[in-house]
Each structure stands twice: as structure tokens, then as C-alpha cells.
Amino acid sequence: MPNMKSAKKRLITSAKARIRNKSRRTAIKTTEKKLRQAIDASDKAQAVELLKSVFSKLDKAVKVNTIHKNKASRKKARLQKLVSSIA
């Protein structure tokens, strides 16, 4: 346990941030999983709609430093490539 007041405050804020970041990452994974299911089902309309949602969640995560911008960019490029491959 921390002894200094600032260290105690830091422990509390980092715990809150950990919960926030975990929630955000989980939401991204869930939406991405739904998108991949839509791609497997060849449902282009739903895939395009979910792609917008995934892009939005990734951009928000980058904005608040949950994930690195290059990781988000890589994910976006790969998902876009998958959606555009639907016949």
C-alpha cells in the first residue's frame, strides 16, 4: 500500500482508468466480433454499418489514449479490407 498522499490518490485514479480502459477495449472487441460475423454471413449492409461503429470506437479509444494510434489504424485498414472483399 502507498504511504504518501499523492501515491494513494494515484492508486485510486489508476484503478478508475483501468476500469474505463477495459470497458472501452471490451466494447471494441465485441463490435469487431459482430462485424466479423456479418462478414462471414456476407451481409454487406450490416457490415458497413458495423464498420462505422468500430471506426468510431477505435477513434475514441485513440483520442483518450486507451490504445495506440497505429494499432487503431492497422485494425481499421484490415477491417476495411475485409468488408470491401464481400461480393
C-alpha positions as CSV (number, residue, x, y, z in Angstrom):
1,M,0.0,0.0,0.0
2,P,1.2,3.5,-0.7
3,N,2.2,5.7,2.1
4,M,2.2,9.2,0.6
5,K,-1.0,11.1,-0.1
6,S,-0.2,11.6,-3.8
7,A,0.6,7.9,-4.2
8,K,-2.8,7.0,-2.6
9,K,-4.6,9.4,-5.0
10,R,-2.7,7.9,-7.9
11,L,-3.7,4.4,-6.9
12,I,-7.4,5.5,-7.0
13,T,-7.2,7.3,-10.3
14,S,-5.3,4.5,-12.0
15,A,-7.9,2.0,-10.8
16,K,-10.7,4.2,-12.3
17,A,-8.7,4.5,-15.6
18,R,-8.1,0.7,-15.7
19,I,-11.9,0.1,-15.4
20,R,-12.6,2.7,-18.1
21,N,-10.0,1.4,-20.5
22,K,-11.0,-2.2,-20.0
23,S,-14.6,-1.3,-20.8
24,R,-13.6,0.5,-23.9
25,R,-11.4,-2.3,-25.1
26,T,-14.2,-4.8,-24.5
27,A,-16.7,-2.8,-26.4
28,I,-14.3,-2.6,-29.4
29,K,-13.7,-6.4,-29.3
30,T,-17.5,-7.1,-29.1
31,T,-18.3,-4.8,-32.0
32,E,-15.4,-6.2,-34.1
33,K,-16.7,-9.7,-33.4
34,K,-20.2,-8.7,-34.6
35,L,-18.6,-7.2,-37.7
36,R,-16.7,-10.4,-38.5
37,Q,-19.9,-12.4,-38.1
38,A,-21.6,-10.1,-40.6
39,I,-18.7,-10.5,-43.0
40,D,-18.9,-14.3,-42.7
41,A,-22.6,-14.1,-43.4
42,S,-21.9,-11.9,-46.4
43,D,-24.3,-9.2,-45.1
44,K,-22.8,-6.2,-46.7
45,A,-25.3,-3.6,-45.4
46,Q,-24.9,-4.7,-41.8
47,A,-21.1,-5.0,-42.2
48,V,-20.9,-1.4,-43.5
49,E,-23.0,-0.1,-40.5
50,L,-20.9,-2.1,-38.0
51,L,-17.7,-0.9,-39.7
52,K,-18.7,2.7,-38.9
53,S,-19.3,1.8,-35.3
54,V,-16.0,0.1,-35.0
55,F,-14.2,3.0,-36.6
56,S,-15.9,5.4,-34.1
57,K,-15.0,3.3,-31.1
58,L,-11.4,3.0,-32.3
59,D,-11.1,6.7,-32.9
60,K,-12.5,7.4,-29.4
61,A,-10.1,5.0,-27.8
62,V,-7.1,6.6,-29.5
63,K,-8.4,10.1,-28.5
64,V,-8.4,9.2,-24.8
65,N,-5.1,7.1,-25.0
66,T,-6.6,3.7,-24.4
67,I,-4.9,2.2,-27.5
68,H,-2.1,3.4,-29.7
69,K,-3.0,5.3,-32.9
70,N,-1.0,2.9,-35.1
71,K,-2.9,-0.1,-33.6
72,A,-6.2,1.5,-34.4
73,S,-5.0,2.4,-37.9
74,R,-3.9,-1.1,-38.5
75,K,-7.2,-2.6,-37.3
76,K,-9.2,-0.1,-39.4
77,A,-7.3,-0.9,-42.5
78,R,-7.7,-4.7,-42.1
79,L,-11.4,-4.5,-41.3
80,Q,-12.0,-2.2,-44.2
81,K,-10.2,-4.7,-46.5
82,L,-12.4,-7.5,-45.2
83,V,-15.6,-5.5,-45.7
84,S,-14.6,-4.5,-49.2
85,S,-13.9,-8.1,-50.1
86,I,-17.6,-9.0,-49.6
87,A,-19.2,-9.8,-53.0
